Amino acid sequence: MFVGATGFRGKGFDVLVDIGSEFERLNWSSIKRSRPDFRAAFSSFKLQTVEVTGDLSRIVDLFVRINSTGKSLTSGEKRNAQFYRSPFLRTANALVRKHKAYLLEHKVFSQGQLDRMKGVELFSELLISIEKGEPINKKKAIDVTIENGKINGRTLQRLTKSFVRTLGLLKKMFPELEATRFKNSAEFYSLFLLVWEMDQNKLILTDRSRNKIAFALLSELSTKVDKLRDQLRKAQPIKAAEKLAQDYLLTIQGDTDSSANRQRRGKLLSGILFSLFERKDEKRIFSPEQRRILWNDDAERRCPLCKKPLRWDDLSIDHKTAHARGGRTNLTNAQLMHRNCNSKKGVRAI
């Protein structure tokens, strides 16, 4: 309109222009006539643009979203403005709202960071990483995933279920995460993905004593890395015994969110924690032979929960130590029980 382009003839207007010593009101005709330097600067100025297709109401809505603040927009805010109708992005938003209290309590993010879509960005990365089964490159993966729209429907439901389960395990394993450096979003990402990987490998992650050891090891690493950073700032000599802390520190310098750094960081954490946890017994169900042996070897045949007599047609075999808690599927860890009583017992030990 200002330059009178096709379709806007006769709709030009004046603007205040800083000519160095003062401001002068000029229009495009006067600039072309008397200020060729301004004309060249104006014509060659590069505008950052985002091309959006669709109906006019959607484009106007997007324009309002992008221009609603005087601050430079974060990548998450731009993404939310452009793709706010994406089922994937809406799911990430919903997960952040659901777990907002946890993120704030453990200082993974501040309220201001959540307002600026940092939480949605992190949760989006984690959902994509679960789908890929490995660390991703933050700068590329989210926009590509949203634009191609491949993660949708049942896949999105499966990823959400896996995400919620993993976050629940992480909460139980490391209830005081805010006391370590793993509250930082980059390192939280790596720890979350390691917990997911261990769960996928059928490791038992609900043992309280082992979880305490795991948290102590993480806390120790966190402290060593913090001390190492402090030594580097003060130009103090680095001790050879701090090799693990040195290796870890390299992964959180520079581009912390590159897939290469994330893979190295995950490998270091895996070396600390993976061997600490036992693997679940792959055999979950007792065999018919084991069932018959237990029945014939039990003289009383009474349910240990309700104390009532057992019948062959109302019989189940219970893990004394629950399978979910590492109990083996063998005769020394087995007992006869009513089916209904077995369901009521859950993971409790009797």
N, C-alpha and C positions, 0 to 999 in steps of 0.2 A: 504494500500500500504506500509506504514511504517513497519508494522509487517509481511508483506509477506503473508497475508491471501489468501485463495483460490481464484484464478483468478488474483492474483497480485504477484505471485512467480517471483523472480528475479527483482522486481521493487522497492526494498527497497532503502533507502537513509539515509545520515547522517544529524544530527541536532546538534545545539549548546545546550549543557546542562549545567546548573548552578550546579556545584558540591560543592559549598560552598566557596572555596577560589578562584576559577577561572572558566572559561567556558571551557568545553571540547567537542570536536566533537565526537559524538557517533552514532552508528546505532543500530538496534534492536538486532543483534547478539552479539555485544559487551556488551550491557546492560544486556542481559540474562546471559552472561558469567561472567561478573565482577561486576555488580551492581544490585543484587537481590532486594535491597530496591527501586531502581528506577522502576524496572520491576513490583513490587507489586503495587506501587503508580500509575503507568500508567495503569495497567490492571484493577484496582478497581475504576478508576476515572469515575464519573457519568456525562454523557453528557445529556444536555437538548435537547430534540428532538421534532419535530412536524412531524407527518406522513402525507404525501400528496400523493394522488393517482391521476392518470391522465397521459397525455403525457409528454415526456421529456421537450419539449419547455416550458410548463406551470411550471414545477418544477424549471427549470433554471431561469425563469422570477421571480418566488417567491423568489428564493435564492438571486437574485440580489436586489430585493426590501428590503429584511430583512437585508442584509449586506451593504446597501448603506450609512450608517452613523456610526460614531464612538461612538454615544451616546447609552445608554440603551434604548431599544424601549419601548414606552408606549403600553398599552393593545390595544388602538385604532390603532396604527401603525401595530402591529402584526396582528390584525383582518383585516385591510385593505389589508395587503400583502397576507394573506391566502384566503380571501373571496372577492377579488376585483371584481369578476364577478357576485357577488350576486345582483339581482335586488333590494333587500331591502337596501343593503349597498349603491348601486348607487343612490337610491332615497334620502337617508340621505345626501350623498355627494352633490347632486344637490340642496337640500334645504339649506345647509350651504352656498354654493356659492351664491344662490339667496339672502340670508339674511346676508351675510358677513358684509356689511356696518353697519347694525343695531347692530350686535354682537360686532363690534369694537367700534362704537360710544358710546354705553352704557356700554362698558368695561366688558361685560360678559366674553369675552376672549381677549387675546392679539393676535397679528399676529403669534407669535411663537407658542402659544397654538393651534391655528387653523391649522398651518402647521403640528403639531404633532397629528392631528386627534381628538382633544378634542371636537371640535364642532360637528363632525360627531357622536362621542360617545353619547353626550348629546341628539342630535336630534333623534338618534336611540332609546334611552331610552324613549323619549317622544312618539314616534310613537308606540312603544310596549305598553306603558302605556295606550294610547288611545284605542288600540285594546283590552287590558285586562279590561279597565274601572277602574283601580285602580293603586296605586303605585307598582312598581316592585323592586326586588332586583337586583341592577346594576351588581353585580359580576356574576350572573348566567344567566340572561334573554337574553342578547344580543346574546351571542354565541349560545345558545340553539335555539333561533329564526332563526338565519341565517343558522345553520346546518340543521334544519328540513325543512326549505324552505316553511313553510306553509303560511307565509304572502307574497302573490304574486298577480299579476294581478289586478282584480277588488278590492280586499281587500286593496291592497297597494294604489290604486287610492283614495279610500274612506278615508283611514287614512291620506293621503297627503292633501286632501281637508279640512278635519277637523283640521289638524295641521295648515295649512295656515290661516284658519278662526280664530283659537284661538290666534295665534301670532298677527294677525291684531287687534283683540280686546285688547290684552295685551298692544300693542303699543299705542292705543288710550286711554286706561284707565290710564296708568302709563308712560307718555311721558318723565319723568325725572328719570327713574329707576336707572340710574348710581349714583344718589345722595343717594341711600339707600344700605343696605347690600344685597338686593335681586338681585343685579347684579351678586353675587356669583353663580356659576353654580348649586350648591346643592340647594340653596334657590330659584333660578330662576326656577328650575325644579318644586318645590312645588307650586310656585305662578302660573306658566303656567298651571299645572294640575288643580288647583282650578278654574282658569278662564274657562278652558274647562268644568269642572263639572257644574259651574254656567250656562254656555251657554246651556249645555245639559238639565238643569232644567228650561229652558225657561225664565231665568232672563233677564231683560232689562239692558244691559251693555253699552248703548250708551248715557246715561244721563250725561251731562258734570258736573253738580253740584254734583251729587252723586259720580262721578269718582274723583272729587277733594277731597271730604270727604274721600273716600277710600284711596287715595294716602297720605293724611294727617295722617290717622290711621296707614298705613304701615310705614311711615316715623317716627312716634312717637315710634312704636315698635322697629324699627331699631336703633333709638337713645338710647332707654332704654337698649337694648341688648348690644350695644357697651359700654355704661357706666358700665353695670354690669360686663362685661368682664374686663374692666379696674379696677374696684373695687376688683375683685378676684385676679388680678395680684398684686395689692398693699396690699392684705390681709386686706381690709377694711370690716366692718360689712355690711351685706346685709339687706336692709329694707323690711319689710313684704309687703309693697305696690307694690313691684316689682315682685310679684308672677308670672304674665304672662311672664315677661321677663326671669325669672328663668326657668319656664317650657320650654320656647322656646329654651333657651340656651342649655338645656340638649339634644335637638334633633340635634344640630349642633356640638356636641362633640363626639369624637370616630368615630364610623362607620356611617357617615352622610348619606350614600347611602343605608343603609339597608332598607328593606321594612317597618320594625317596626318604625324606626325613621321617615321615610317619611310619614307614616300614621299619626303619632302623630303631626308632623309639619303641615301637611295638615289640621288636625282637629283644631289646634289652629288658623290657618289663616282663616279657614271657620267660626269659632266662631266670628271673628272680622268683616268679610266682608259679609257673606252670607245674613244676615238679612237686610243689607243696601239697597239691590236692590229689586225692585218690580218684580213680575212674570208677564209675558205676559198673556193677556186674552186668555184662551184656545180656545175660540170661535173666529174664524177668519173671517168667512163669515156671512154677514147679511142675515136674513131669508126672504122668499117671503112675509111674513106678514109685516115685517119691511119695505120692499121695497114699498108695497102698501100704508102703513100708511104715509110714507114720501111723496110719489107722491100725495096723496089726500090732505095732509095738506099744501102743497106748492102752494100758489096761483099764483106766478109768473112763476115757473118752468123754471128758467134760470140757466145756468151753471155758477158757481161762478168764473171759471177761464177765459173762453172766452166770457162770458156774452151773449151768444146766446141762443135761446129757446131750450128746451129739448124735446126729443121724447121718448116715451115708449120703442121703439125698439132700441134705442141707449142710453141706460141708465145704469149707474153703481152707486153704493153707496160708497162714499169715507169716510174714517176715517179723521175727522178734525185734530186730533192728531194721527199721523201714528201708526198703530198697532205695528210696530217695535220699536216705542219709548214709548210704554206703553199705547197707546190709546185703550179704551174699545170698544167693539162691541155692542154699545147700541145707542138709538135714539138721546141722547143728544150729542153724538160725531159723528153724521152722517150727510151727506149732499149729495144731488143729483148732478151728474156730468156726462158729456159725457165720454164714455169709453176711448177714445183717450186722452182726457184732464186729466183723472185720471191717466193714464199711465205716462203722461208728468210731472204731479205734483210730483210724487215720495213721499218722506217723508216730503216735505215742508208743512208748515201750511199756510192756506189762511184765 
